[in-house]
């Protein structure tokens, strides 16, 4: 049960590449992040990563009009049909070629996929169960180069396809007699977007050079005429025939009608009504993305310089223009109401949602520009701090999955981050030679620690009191100690003969453990003039060191792939684990040797004990994270961090089909291409600046950390910050199971109102549904009696269950009463076992703190509203100045009004006092 963890959320990355989409209600944005899909709910300020993954990076996502289904396609053309309601994969399909765009028809019956120069129309999956979810209906040929974009008419009768050959093609979704296909030119560059007007065949086309063409049609959508009945009957017979998945459907090649049919039907024709040009600030300012909102006629265009424009069509009136980034805007999307605009910048990993009417940000998130190097949980498990190679320190909320503060004071890579014991201070070490402390109350850098001589700090540790800050240098082989209160350098610890790779303070003593490349781990006594207490001799270079939460054991990862366990008191080794074969490293495309030989040089670079100290997490230069049982010294489980083949070193064997006598074809770089906005500087050059190079990042795990609550753990990898949570539904783990422990016996005890036996039986069965049913059936006035009569062995189990339920339940007072009575009646006994129940208490504190934060904001909001209403009533009760020439009767009336105003004022003050008492 302790190792039943599953992938929970992806933090640290909000957008990589592909198209953005909004949900049906327009409150959530769907963003592809690598080979996963994240949904950011801006109304509730939360994020969620779907439990699905493709084999390569996702390039396009198509969402059905009702918002229930999504089709996700990766770089190779492998597609997944995903239910956005159940978060489950419904179907797998492969298009065998890279897909450029995908779009559902507004009625939800068809969807069109563009690959190469072909547009394929499929029947959309319906509510009924079917063996073939993707049934090909028609294939449309016309463009001579790759297709780029799709748009449908409002009534789903026609769709338009843009191409790199500078043409736009209009196709009929059905067999119209007067519109089979129509080709539109007028541009001198790649078509970025094509958009139909609402309830019309009029068309707008936008090209990469910043030009907009307005096309008017001489026919309304109601004027489209089907072909004669004989052809309709043939179509019906063809649709009734059983199709196999991926079968070649009807091919539309722009066949010419007969002379008789031409005379009977008038063909649809287009004319160019106008042509407009966007203001450009330079040759590099290419138009890279566009979106159109049909009800409001608003066109949004994004450029390579980070500028976006809002225009009203067809007049082409500029509404708004703003620079939101200094990088290329890769994707633009508009929600259903037309109020919010989503922007994705792939190079910086930015995701922005802009409300154009109020000119304000609704949502603004950015991951680390480069790899993450380190992470740390706060003591209550609510926050995660991360440091990256971009020199930024970010703090994430584990409940919402969003970053709420970013510190940019470092000028080089951040090598290590950690929280102090208070949880309100984040300390970071960097290669720029500084250690900085950040305050999470005022969000500022209040301490900066430096060394007398410039040094690159590669490790960091803060003691339990939060007073001592230590950092290890990788060039001078020294350890520096500072005071958090004064910021002064206290001592420089020397003695290591190699770079200091890791530091860790003991949780119970003032002892610092330092691991170095000189094959030693030194224990420094902070109370005895910073002298070396013990020196642990290792067989290889030490890479990581960590203490068990109770401080009675020390784990060290070495260069030979082993994890050794030591007793800090006796300085004796108590055990070791050889984990080199558990890493299972892959072979990079540039490696000359096999993965089996490469694995001999791999090792663990990060260690972390579980909250109870019974297991240890280990990760390194591999896509696997291993959990070992410390007592048995054996592997319990391996977690595969990623299955994304877009990363290097993912596969054990190289593809022999890519091997030639000159080397691997995977190493041949085709340049950046037009898609990245690189200018074509020479005539005839198709691939842009050949000095631009692509690279595949290598998959690895740089840091691991267990949550203090024991219910989750996190890993920083090439893919981002991955959070794994405990899944109680995966394993049936009963406690003291017997023949009498059945659901019937539990409900029998409930009917007899035997609350304590019912709780004991429910926890022996250990099913969450039964435990929750029994606890919520107990009357509120019986809670103290039940808590007092509960056996000691079940007190800790019940307290842990109350903590997990309190985090998501709405019955706050009920569960708080359980927690209060358990702690009051069994406090002394729990205090004696404080070390073992610490994760449970921290989980309970996290749940209570979360509800307090949300309720305090709501109470403050209500209090401000009440005070505003009271102040408004006072203002209305004030005496109005008497008009000149008023009689005595009016004066008497004014006196009466003053008395009434005084009464209302007194009443309002009383009501304010009552409201304060209630709140």
Buried (B, 14 or more C-beta within 10 A) or exposed (E): EBBBBEBBBBBBBBBBBBBBBBBBEBBBBBBBBBBBBBBBBBEEBBBBBBBBBBBBBBBBBBBBBEBBBBBBBBBBBBBBBBBBEEBEBEBEBEBEEBBBBBBBBBBBBBBBBBBBBBBBBBBBBEEEEEEBBBBBBBBBBBBEBBBBBBBBBBBBBBBBBBBBBBBBBBBBBBBBBBBBBBBBEBBEBBBBBBBBBBEBBBBBBBBBBBBBBBBBBEBEBEBBBBBEEEEEEEBEEEEEEEBEEBEEBBEBEEEEBEEEBEEEBEBBEBEEEEEBEBEBEEEEBBBBBBBBBBEBBBBBBBBBBBBBBBBEBBEBEEEBEEEBBEBBBBBBBBBBEBBBBBBBBBBBBBBBBBBBEEEEEBBBBBBBBBBBBBBBBBBBBBBBBBBBBBBBBBBBBBBBBBBBBEBEBBEBBBBBBBBBBEBBBBBBBBBBBBBBBBEBEEEEBEBEBBBEEEBBBBBBBBBBEBBBBBBBBBBBBBBBBBBBEEBEBBBBBEBBEBBBBBBBBBBBBBBBBBBBBBBBBBBBBBEEEBEBBBEBEBEBBBBBBBBBBBBBBBBBBBBBBBBBBBBBEEBEBEBBBEBBEBBBBBBBBEBEEEBEEBBEEBBBBBBBBBBBBBBBBBBBBBBBBBBBBBEEBEBBBBBEBBBBBBBBBBEBEBEEEEEEEEEBEBEEEEBBBBBBBBBEEEEEEEBBBEEEEEEBEBBBBBBBBBBBBBBBBBBBBBBBBBBBBBEBEEEEEEBEEEEEBEBEBBBBBBEEEEBBBBBBBBBBBBBEEBBBBBBEBBEEEEBBBBBEEBEEEBBBBBBBBBBBBBBEBEEBEBBBBBBEBBBEBBEEEBEEEEBBBBBBBBBBBBBBBBBEEEEEEEEEEEBEEBEEBBEEBBEEBEEEEEEEEEEEEEEEEBEEBEEEBEEBBEEBEEBBEEBEEEE
